[in-house]
Amino acid sequence: MESKFDFSESSEQPNNATSDKHSWATRLRYVRQLLRIARDTDYAASLEAVRADIPFRGATAWVLICSIFIASIGLNTNATAVVIGAMLIAPLMGPVLGIGVSLAINDLSMLRQAVQNFMVMVTLSVATATFYFLIFPLQQESSELLARTQPDIRDVFIAFCGGAALAIARTKKGTIASVIFGVAIATALMPPLCTIGYGVAVANPSYALGALYLFFINATFIAFASFLVIKLLRFPMIQYADSKQRRRTARFVSFIALLVMIPAGITFTHALKENAFRKEVNVFLEDHISTLPFGDYLSKSAEIYYIRGERAELVLNPLGLVEIDDETEKKLQEHIKTYDDLEKATLTIVPSVRQ
């Protein structure tokens, strides 16, 4: 009985192992089928749709102008719903997607058309927003406006994921319109353009440049993500009859693609550094400032300034609630230098006004 029992146990183990292996293979096959997008791709129709969305003329130009006016009013009055509505109707994605797709398939004529219409889009948008903020008497610096002047790493991820979603939706048989609308809202190309116009209208270069930087991040990473999606889906490359022309075009397109990817990489690196700086500041506030009298208030009211290569500063303002003596300040100055990402940062404590 014992030997028979042992024999049956040993004979079941290979069956269990085979069953487990089959189960894992089934799961992996299911995951591959779940995430596979190539089978839903309509190559010819996708390229035709991308080309059709690139031009800015006639009705498209007027829709853009109207949407810029609506977005400017929404930013001016701090009305988020109005800004979202303007982003829904704005035809901004066409040229940006066209740049990424043309770089991926080596289509020089599409790239030229996309870049040209991209410049038209930017110029028309900024001019319309500037005109609005020049003629409209109310020019308050609303939170919606200020939010578009200080981009961070989250904007990079939003733009990249939005660009990937946009490219996937565009290449699917039967375009997913809701995805396109969602990407238009999430990546928010329009508000930065309106904020550039505001900065020009009120002669504030820092606002204009900050918004331009945010727009550059969004447009670059949307184009870069669409480039990667088209490459992964293996869209057919454009072939030219003249071998010399083909080589020149391939080199030119590769050069432009490199130009797009280099600033994207640099921007992402700088965003990571800024994110690391702000994270270390929060750790420093938690470890050393929150333990002081009224420490919670000091931590929450602390002002963080980070301008790449120029300024990295943490400002504490006690506002007379607590007196930070010289010895405590000296210790804080020593502690902040022990953090790797805060080594070159400046800690400024605003002196309390004594009655």
C-alpha positions in Angstrom: 0.0 0.0 0.0 2.7 2.4 0.9 4.7 1.8 -2.3 1.6 2.1 -4.3 0.7 5.4 -2.6 4.2 6.7 -3.2 4.1 5.7 -6.9 0.8 7.5 -7.4 2.1 10.7 -5.8 5.2 10.8 -7.9 3.2 10.2 -11.1 1.0 13.2 -10.3 3.8 15.8 -9.9 4.7 16.0 -13.6 1.1 16.4 -14.4 0.8 19.3 -11.9 4.0 20.9 -13.3 2.6 20.5 -16.8 -0.7 22.0 -15.8 1.0 25.0 -14.1 3.2 25.6 -17.1 0.1 25.5 -19.4 -1.7 27.8 -17.1 1.1 30.4 -17.2 1.3 30.1 -20.9 -2.5 30.7 -21.2 -2.2 33.8 -19.0 0.7 35.2 -20.9 -1.1 34.6 -24.2 -4.2 36.4 -22.7 -2.1 39.4 -21.6 -0.5 39.6 -25.1 -3.9 39.5 -26.8 -5.2 42.1 -24.3 -2.4 44.6 -25.0 -2.0 43.9 -28.7 -2.9 46.9 -30.8 -1.4 46.1 -34.2 -4.5 44.0 -35.3 -6.8 47.0 -34.9 -4.5 49.3 -36.9 -5.8 50.7 -40.2 -2.6 51.9 -41.9 -3.9 53.7 -45.0 -6.9 55.3 -43.3 -4.8 56.4 -40.3 -2.3 58.2 -42.5 -5.1 59.8 -44.5 -6.8 61.1 -41.3 -3.5 62.5 -40.0 -2.9 64.3 -43.2 -6.4 65.7 -43.3 -6.0 67.2 -39.8 -2.8 69.1 -40.5 -4.0 72.1 -42.6 -5.1 75.4 -40.9 -7.3 77.3 -43.4 -10.9 78.5 -43.7 -13.2 77.0 -41.1 -10.4 75.4 -39.1 -8.7 78.8 -38.7 -11.9 80.5 -37.5 -12.7 77.7 -35.1 -9.2 78.1 -33.6 -9.7 81.9 -33.3 -13.0 81.4 -31.5 -11.6 78.7 -29.2 -8.7 81.0 -28.3 -11.1 83.8 -27.4 -13.2 81.4 -25.3 -10.1 80.1 -23.5 -8.7 83.6 -22.9 -12.0 84.6 -21.3 -12.0 81.5 -19.2 -8.4 82.0 -18.0 -9.1 85.7 -17.3 -12.2 85.0 -15.2 -10.7 81.8 -13.6 -13.5 79.7 -15.1 -12.2 76.1 -15.4 -15.3 74.9 -17.3 -15.0 77.5 -19.9 -11.3 76.6 -20.5 -12.2 72.9 -20.8 -14.9 73.8 -23.3 -12.4 75.8 -25.4 -9.9 72.9 -25.4 -12.6 70.6 -26.7 -13.3 72.6 -29.8 -9.7 73.7 -30.5 -8.1 72.0 -33.6 -4.6 72.0 -32.2 -3.6 68.4 -32.3 -3.4 67.9 -36.1 0.0 69.6 -36.8 1.6 68.2 -33.6 0.6 64.6 -34.5 1.6 65.2 -38.1 5.1 66.1 -37.1 5.5 62.9 -35.0 4.0 60.6 -37.7 5.9 62.2 -40.6 9.2 61.7 -38.7 8.3 58.1 -38.1 7.5 57.2 -41.7 10.1 59.4 -43.4 7.6 61.6 -45.2 9.3 64.9 -46.0 6.3 66.5 -47.6 4.0 65.8 -44.6 6.7 67.0 -42.2 7.1 70.3 -44.2 3.3 70.8 -44.2 3.0 69.9 -40.5 5.8 72.3 -39.4 4.4 75.1 -41.5 0.9 74.7 -40.1 2.3 74.3 -36.6 3.9 77.7 -36.9 0.7 79.2 -38.3 -1.2 77.6 -35.4 1.1 79.1 -32.8 1.3 82.6 -34.4 -2.5 82.8 -34.9 -3.2 81.6 -31.3 -0.7 84.0 -29.6 -1.9 86.9 -31.8 -5.5 86.3 -30.9 -4.8 85.9 -27.2 -2.6 89.1 -27.2 -5.4 91.0 -29.0 -8.0 89.9 -26.4 -5.8 90.8 -23.4 -4.9 94.2 -24.9 -8.4 95.3 -25.5 -10.1 93.8 -22.5 -9.9 96.1 -19.4 -9.8 93.3 -16.8 -6.3 91.6 -16.6 -6.3 89.9 -13.3 -3.6 87.3 -12.7 -5.9 84.4 -12.0 -4.8 81.0 -10.7 -5.7 79.5 -14.0 -3.2 81.8 -15.7 -0.4 81.4 -13.2 -0.7 77.6 -13.3 0.5 77.8 -16.9 3.8 79.6 -16.1 5.5 77.0 -13.9 5.6 73.5 -15.6 7.0 70.5 -13.7 7.7 66.8 -14.3 4.0 65.9 -14.2 3.4 68.0 -17.3 6.1 65.8 -19.1 4.3 62.6 -18.2 0.9 64.0 -19.1 2.1 65.1 -22.5 3.9 61.8 -23.2 0.9 59.6 -22.2 -1.5 61.9 -24.0 0.5 61.8 -27.2 0.7 57.9 -27.0 -3.1 57.7 -26.4 -3.7 60.1 -29.3 -1.5 58.2 -31.7 -3.1 54.8 -30.7 -6.6 56.2 -31.0 -5.8 57.7 -34.5 -4.4 54.4 -35.8 -7.3 52.3 -34.6 -10.0 51.2 -37.0 -12.9 53.5 -36.2 -11.1 56.4 -34.4 -12.0 56.7 -30.7 -13.2 60.3 -30.6 -13.5 60.4 -26.8 -9.8 59.7 -26.5 -9.0 62.6 -28.8 -11.2 65.0 -26.8 -9.7 63.7 -23.6 -6.1 64.2 -24.8 -7.0 67.7 -25.8 -8.1 68.5 -22.3 -5.4 66.6 -20.5 -2.4 67.9 -22.4 -3.8 71.4 -22.5 -2.0 72.9 -25.5 -4.3 75.9 -25.6 -4.0 77.5 -22.1 -0.2 78.0 -22.5 -0.7 79.7 -25.8 -3.3 82.0 -24.2 -0.9 82.7 -21.3 1.9 83.6 -23.8 -0.5 86.2 -25.3 -1.3 87.5 -21.8 2.4 87.8 -21.0 3.0 89.8 -24.2 -0.1 92.0 -23.5 1.0 92.9 -20.0 4.8 93.1 -21.0 5.7 90.3 -18.5 8.4 88.2 -20.2 8.6 85.7 -17.3 4.9 84.7 -17.8 5.3 84.5 -21.6 8.5 82.4 -21.4 7.1 80.1 -18.7 4.0 79.4 -20.7 6.1 78.9 -23.9 8.2 76.4 -22.0 5.1 74.5 -21.0 3.7 74.6 -24.5 7.1 73.3 -25.8 7.0 70.4 -23.3 3.5 69.4 -24.3 4.0 69.7 -28.1 7.4 68.0 -28.0 6.4 65.0 -26.0 3.1 64.5 -27.8 5.1 64.4 -31.1 7.7 62.2 -29.5 5.1 59.7 -28.1 3.3 59.5 -31.5 6.7 58.9 -33.2 7.3 55.9 -30.9 3.8 54.5 -31.4 4.1 54.7 -35.2 7.5 53.0 -35.1 6.2 50.3 -32.8 3.3 49.6 -35.1 5.7 49.4 -38.0 4.0 51.7 -40.4 5.5 51.5 -43.9 8.3 54.0 -44.6 8.0 56.3 -47.6 10.2 55.1 -50.4 11.6 57.5 -53.0 12.5 56.4 -56.5 15.7 58.4 -56.6 18.2 56.7 -54.3 20.1 60.0 -53.6 16.8 61.7 -52.8 15.8 58.8 -50.5 19.1 59.0 -48.6 18.9 62.8 -48.3 15.3 62.6 -47.0 16.2 59.9 -44.6 19.1 61.9 -43.2 17.1 65.0 -43.0 14.1 63.4 -41.2 16.5 61.5 -38.9 18.2 64.9 -38.1 14.8 66.5 -37.3 13.8 63.5 -35.2 17.0 63.8 -33.2 16.4 67.6 -32.7 13.0 66.8 -31.3 14.3 64.0 -29.0 17.3 65.9 -27.7 15.4 68.8 -26.1 12.8 66.3 -25.0 15.5 64.3 -23.1 17.0 67.5 -21.7 13.7 68.8 -20.6 12.9 65.5 -18.9 16.3 65.5 -17.1 15.8 69.0 -15.8 12.3 68.2 -14.7 13.6 65.2 -12.8 16.2 67.4 -11.1 13.6 69.9 -10.1 11.3 67.2 -8.8 14.2 65.7 -6.7 14.9 69.2 -5.3 11.3 69.8 -4.2 11.1 66.3 -2.7 14.2 66.9 -0.6 12.9 70.3 0.5 9.7 68.6 1.8 11.9 66.1 3.7 13.9 68.9 5.2 10.8 70.7 6.2 9.4 67.6 7.8 12.7 66.7 9.6 13.8 70.1 10.9 11.2 72.8 10.5 8.0 71.0 11.6 9.7 70.3 15.0 10.1 74.1 15.7 7.4 76.1 17.5 4.6 76.8 15.0 6.5 74.3 12.8 3.5 73.2 10.9 2.7 76.7 9.9 6.3 77.4 8.9 6.4 74.3 6.7 3.1 75.0 5.0 3.9 78.6 4.3 7.4 78.0 3.1 8.1 79.3 -0.3 10.2 77.2 -2.8 12.0 78.9 -5.7 13.7 76.8 -8.4 15.1 78.3 -11.6 17.4 75.9 -13.3 21.0 77.0 -13.1 20.1 80.3 -11.5 18.2 79.9 -8.2 17.4 77.3 -5.7 16.0 78.8 -2.6 13.8 78.0 0.4 12.2 81.0 2.2 10.8 80.8 5.7 8.7 83.6 7.0 7.8 83.4 10.7 5.6 86.5 10.5 6.4 87.3 14.2 4.8 84.1 15.4 8.1 82.7 16.5 11.6 84.1 16.9 14.3 81.9 15.2 17.4 82.8 17.0 20.9 82.8 15.5 21.9 79.5 16.9 18.8 77.7 15.5 19.3 79.4 12.1 23.0 78.3 12.1 21.9 74.7 12.8 19.3 74.8 10.0 21.9 76.2 7.6 24.1 73.3 8.5 21.4 70.7 8.2 20.2 71.8 4.8 23.7 71.2 3.3 23.5 67.5 4.4 20.9 66.8 1.7 22.4 65.9 -1.7 19.9 67.9 -3.8 19.9 70.9 -1.4 23.7 71.3 -1.1 23.7 74.4 -3.3 20.3 75.7 -2.2 19.9 78.9 -0.2 17.9 78.9 3.1 16.5 82.4 3.7 14.7 83.2 7.0 12.8 86.4 6.9 13.6 88.4 10.1 10.6 89.1 12.3 9.7 92.8 12.7 10.2 93.8 16.3 7.7 96.2 17.8 
